[in-house]
């Protein structure tokens, strides 16, 4: 089992659904854990019970909502261990950032636009760090440029953060937002309506998560097929 962290107050739910869908098509099992304050996936994924915590399936992707740690999820499923190849943790608060031990993840992505609220709110999470953490930037913005990136570096220069060389950038375009809305309407996870740039970024992101476990050409084939 490999745990991958996605940290920040940016709305990451649809991106994680797309990531998980592609990985499952590559014959790897995936669980998304929505441990955010708003728990947005609660309103996208059909509920299987009236309980505040549950694991449900959405278009072939398993999603856990309302839990505070992986042991609670395992207990809910009645198993001593979670038998997923990859667990994607979505967190936007210090509590679940630490209770899911996100700093110990195989790879952790710092997910943000350059919006000041998102940046400052995300800093509250990193303020709880007790040791240095390696982070990979995942930027979702309609205006990606070096000036904004330098500002982000400046904000975090006094935090125990070491940036990985890789950086993932997703364009925030009308075409991609409309593709997401279409997915909501049809209750499916489909990549086909996203822009070519989005698909390229998704391919790169998944290649960083899988780290050579699956050939790049296979990742590209699944994304372009969808």
C-alpha positions in Angstrom: 0.0 0.0 0.0 1.3 3.4 -1.0 -0.1 6.5 0.7 -0.1 9.8 -1.3 -1.0 13.1 0.3 -2.8 16.0 -1.3 -2.5 19.0 1.0 -4.3 22.4 0.7 -7.7 24.1 0.8 -8.0 24.1 -2.9 -11.0 22.0 -4.1 -9.2 18.8 -5.2 -12.1 16.3 -5.3 -12.6 16.1 -9.1 -8.9 16.0 -9.8 -8.5 13.0 -7.4 -11.5 11.3 -8.9 -9.8 11.6 -12.3 -6.5 10.4 -11.0 -8.1 7.4 -9.3 -10.1 6.5 -12.3 -7.0 6.3 -14.5 -5.1 4.3 -11.9 -7.9 1.8 -11.6 -7.9 1.4 -15.4 -4.2 0.4 -15.0 -5.3 -2.5 -12.8 -4.3 -0.9 -9.5 -6.8 -0.6 -6.6 -7.3 2.9 -5.2 -9.1 4.5 -2.3 -9.7 8.2 -2.0 -10.0 9.5 1.5 -11.8 12.8 1.8 -10.6 14.1 5.2 -11.4 17.8 4.4 -13.5 20.1 6.5 -16.2 20.5 3.9 -16.2 16.8 2.8 -17.3 17.8 -0.7 -17.2 14.2 -1.9 -20.1 13.5 0.5 -22.3 15.5 -1.9 -21.0 13.8 -5.1 -20.7 10.2 -4.0 -24.0 8.3 -3.3 -24.3 7.5 0.4 -24.7 3.9 1.4 -25.9 4.6 4.9 -27.1 7.3 7.2 -23.9 7.2 9.2 -21.5 10.1 9.1 -18.6 7.8 8.1 -18.8 5.4 5.2 -17.0 3.9 2.2 -18.8 4.0 -1.1 -18.0 3.2 -4.7 -18.4 5.8 -7.5 -17.9 4.7 -11.1 -15.4 2.1 -10.1 -13.5 4.3 -7.5 -13.8 3.7 -3.8 -14.2 6.8 -1.6 -14.0 7.1 2.2 -15.7 10.0 3.9 -15.8 11.2 7.5 -12.9 9.2 9.0 -10.1 10.5 11.1 -7.5 7.8 10.4 -6.8 4.7 8.3 -7.6 2.3 11.2 -11.1 3.6 11.4 -11.6 2.9 7.7 -10.2 -0.7 8.2 -12.5 -1.3 11.1 -15.5 0.0 9.0 -14.6 -2.5 6.3 -14.0 -5.3 8.8 -10.4 -5.9 7.9 -7.1 -5.7 9.8 -5.4 -4.0 6.8 -6.5 -1.9 3.9 -5.7 -3.9 0.7 -5.4 -1.0 -1.7 -2.4 -0.4 -3.9 -2.8 3.4 -3.5 -4.6 5.5 -0.9 -5.0 9.2 -1.8 -5.5 11.4 1.2 -7.2 14.8 0.6 -6.7 17.1 3.6 -7.2 20.8 4.2 -6.8 21.0 7.9 -4.1 20.4 10.6 -6.2 17.7 12.4 -6.4 15.2 9.5 -3.1 16.2 8.1 -1.6 14.7 11.3 -4.1 12.0 12.1 -3.6 10.4 8.7 0.2 11.0 9.1 0.4 12.7 5.7 4.0 13.9 6.3 4.9 10.2 6.2 3.3 9.6 2.8 5.4 8.2 -0.1 4.8 11.5 -1.9 2.9 14.6 -0.8 1.5 17.3 -3.1 1.0 20.9 -2.0 -2.2 21.8 -4.0 -3.1 25.4 -4.4 -3.9 28.2 -6.8 -2.2 31.6 -6.2 -5.2 32.9 -4.4 -4.2 34.6 -1.2 -6.8 32.9 0.9 -5.8 29.5 -0.3 -2.2 30.2 0.3 -2.6 31.6 3.8 -5.1 29.0 4.9 -2.8 26.2 3.7 0.1 27.6 5.7 -1.9 26.9 8.8 -1.6 23.2 8.0 2.2 23.3 7.5 2.6 25.4 10.7 2.0 22.1 12.6 5.1 20.4 11.1 7.7 19.2 13.6 10.2 18.0 11.0 11.1 18.8 7.4 8.8 17.5 4.7 9.4 17.0 1.0 6.6 18.6 -1.0 5.7 18.6 -4.7 4.0 21.7 -6.0 0.6 21.1 -7.7 -0.6 24.4 -9.0 -4.2 24.9 -10.3 -4.5 28.3 -11.8 -5.5 30.3 -14.9 -2.4 32.5 -14.5 0.7 30.4 -13.9 3.9 32.4 -14.0 7.3 32.7 -12.2 6.3 35.8 -10.3 3.5 34.0 -8.5 5.7 31.0 -7.9 8.4 33.2 -6.3 5.7 34.6 -4.0 4.7 31.1 -2.9 8.4 30.3 -2.2 8.7 33.5 -0.2 5.6 32.6 2.0 7.1 29.2 2.8 10.8 30.1 3.2 10.5 29.9 7.0 8.7 26.6 7.1 10.4 23.2 7.2 9.6 22.5 3.6 11.9 21.1 0.9 10.5 21.4 -2.6 10.9 18.4 -5.0 12.3 19.3 -8.4 9.1 18.2 -10.1 6.1 20.6 -10.4 2.7 19.8 -11.7 0.6 22.7 -13.2 -3.0 22.4 -14.2 -4.7 25.2 -16.2 -8.0 26.5 -14.7 -9.9 26.9 -18.0 -13.6 27.1 -18.9 -13.2 23.9 -21.0 -11.9 22.0 -18.0 -14.5 23.4 -15.6 -17.2 22.4 -18.1 -15.8 18.9 -18.4 -16.1 18.6 -14.6 -19.7 19.8 -14.6 -20.5 17.3 -17.3 -19.1 14.5 -15.2 -21.3 15.6 -12.3 -24.4 15.6 -14.5 -23.8 12.1 -16.0 -22.5 10.7 -12.7 -19.4 9.4 -14.3 -15.7 10.0 -14.3 -14.6 10.7 -17.8 -11.4 12.4 -19.1 -12.4 12.8 -22.7 -13.8 16.3 -22.5 -10.8 17.9 -20.8 -8.3 20.0 -22.6 -5.2 18.5 -24.1 -3.1 20.5 -21.6 -5.1 19.1 -18.7 -4.6 15.6 -20.0 -0.9 16.2 -20.3 -0.7 17.4 -16.7 -2.9 14.5 -15.5 -0.5 12.1 -17.2 2.5 13.7 -15.5 0.8 13.7 -12.1 -0.1 10.0 -12.3 3.5 9.2 -13.5 4.8 10.8 -10.3 2.4 8.9 -8.1 3.2 5.5 -9.8 6.9 6.2 -10.1 7.7 3.7 -12.8 5.3 1.0 -11.7 3.4 1.4 -14.9 4.9 2.4 -18.3 4.3 6.0 -19.3 2.8 4.9 -22.6 0.2 2.9 -20.7 -0.8 5.9 -18.7 -1.0 8.0 -21.8 -3.1 5.3 -23.6 -5.7 5.2 -20.8 -6.0 9.0 -20.6 -6.3 9.5 -24.3 -8.8 6.6 -24.6 -11.1 8.1 -22.0 
